[in-house]
Amino acid sequence: MWKGLISLGYQRDKYGPYARLYQHVKLYLFNPSSAIYSCPLAMTDGAARLIELFGDESDKQEYLPHLLSRDPQQFWTSGQWMTERAGGSDVANTETIAKKSSDGRYELYGYKYFTSSVTSEMALLLARIDDPQNFKLGSKGLSTFIIKTRKQDGSLNNIIVHRLKDKLGTKALPTAELELTGSEAKLVGNANRGVAIISTILNTTRVHNAVASISAMRRGIAIVRDYSSRRKVFGKFLCDQPLHVTTLSRLEVTFRGCLYFLLDVLGILGKLEVQVEKSNFQDEFMLRILTPLLKLYLGKESVAVMSECLEALGGLGYMEDTDLPRLFRDVQVTSIWEGTTNVLSLDVWRPILGTPGNFSTFISRIFKNMEGAHGKLEQVRKVVEISVERIQKHVESVKAEIPENSARDFAYSLARTYIASLMVCHAVWSKQEKDVNMALRWVHDKPMEFSGEIRPGDREIAMDVDASGRMRGVGDGTSTQVRSLY
């Protein structure tokens, strides 16, 4: 860790608001060749930030020197053990119990169904304190705990590893199903505030997730571009074939838009972390919307881009020795880990409904990004203005409840509209015709319109319905020929 892939983000005294940007640019270069080591690094960063914000002095003295160390002998990684058999994103049904011991520490008992980076020196997790006087069900009864994976003698901390998960990708990263049988742990922050505290990790790891998405896109496109300059088909190099060039340009436009989005969010994050004493409420609001938007949009686009990269090499793209199949398998996790697209689409709505009137901050930022647009960029600006008007009308029509049926389409529209404004901003700054054309291509290739209307027949189309109206996975309940998969 001598390159400071975690510690750089905390050297605010040296790099100021650019500390996070510097850190993640290095991670962007490292990630595709890291054998998924970037995943435990993401959770380590989240753990460091959580302890920085909510840990007591003893926590900071004990853990931060390890989590932020550049010495490989002193550096620790941290796991993240929240998923149980009852669910992943919905932690309200967490069954793990924390029993307080006489020395003030806790012993944890429970079954963790999906534990990332099981080889880490420590982990953060949620548990419910066993206190008859203050026992709460649901998410409001959860607390955050630090657990060291091993005791001082090197043995596991009363942890039984039942099995390693057989995953589609990220096979270099050990992910386990394990049981806590009196594992010693320490409470972090206030009791029963676990979800609010642990969300610090989620915000951090979602940005890391976006870095993984964008770096995979860059690696895949780089391989395809290099191949197209060497491979001849029908007497011409692939890079001289008009249809192949169009495909490559679409991939590059997607990558560039997503990259600008990531860098913009990193800029806001870095600025907020150096303004601890004087909070910027506008930037805080922007980050609450943009972080889930960034993660969900880049995660989905990275899967689509990597699929195109495989196809661009033809049969060779299907061969393991090109490394594209591994990249494709690994990048699939970016749309799942730390919240699926649907879960994050709902998260986008929470700051909008939770702080009525603040959505104008988001709209103002879009127009600020497009200041100075002229010439062909005016075409882009007009498309964005139409999209903004549609978005504003939809937000104004929503009163209290999240319109779930259209939440994903709404999130995509927000992301694409915001990225379009960033494309304009970059083209105005660079004064390059290539960047102007990229902005034009973005609004042409990435539709921003969406419908907030309830789609008729969703329920009946999505699932089979039996005579009583109960939704079923397969069949109407009368057939005996289908064997259940569960």
Secondary structure, 3 states (H helix, E strand, C coil): CCCCCCHHHHCHHHHHHHHHHHHHHHHHHHHHHCCCCHHHHHHHHHHHHHHHHHCCHHHHHHHHHHHCCCCCCCCCCEEEEEEECCECCCHHHCCCEEEECCCCCEEEEEEEEEEECCCCCEEEEEEEECCCCCCCCCHHHEEEEEEECECCCCCECCEEEEEECCCCCCCCCCEEEEEEEEEEEEEECCCCCHHHHHHHHHHHHHHHHHHHHHHHHHHHHHHHHHHHCCCEECCEEHHHCHHHHHHHHHHHHHHHHHHHHHHHHHHHHHHHHCCCCCCCHHHHHHHHHHHHHHHHHHHHHHHHHHHHHHHHCHHHHHCHHHCHHHHHHHHHHHHCCCCCHHHHHHHHHHHHHHCCCCHHHHHHHHHHHCCCCCCCHHHHHHHHHHHHHHHHHHHHHCCCCCCHHHHHHHHHHHHHHHHHHHHHHHHHHHCCHHHHHHHHHHHHHCCCCCCCCCCCCHHHHHCEECCCCCEECCCCCCCCCCCCCC
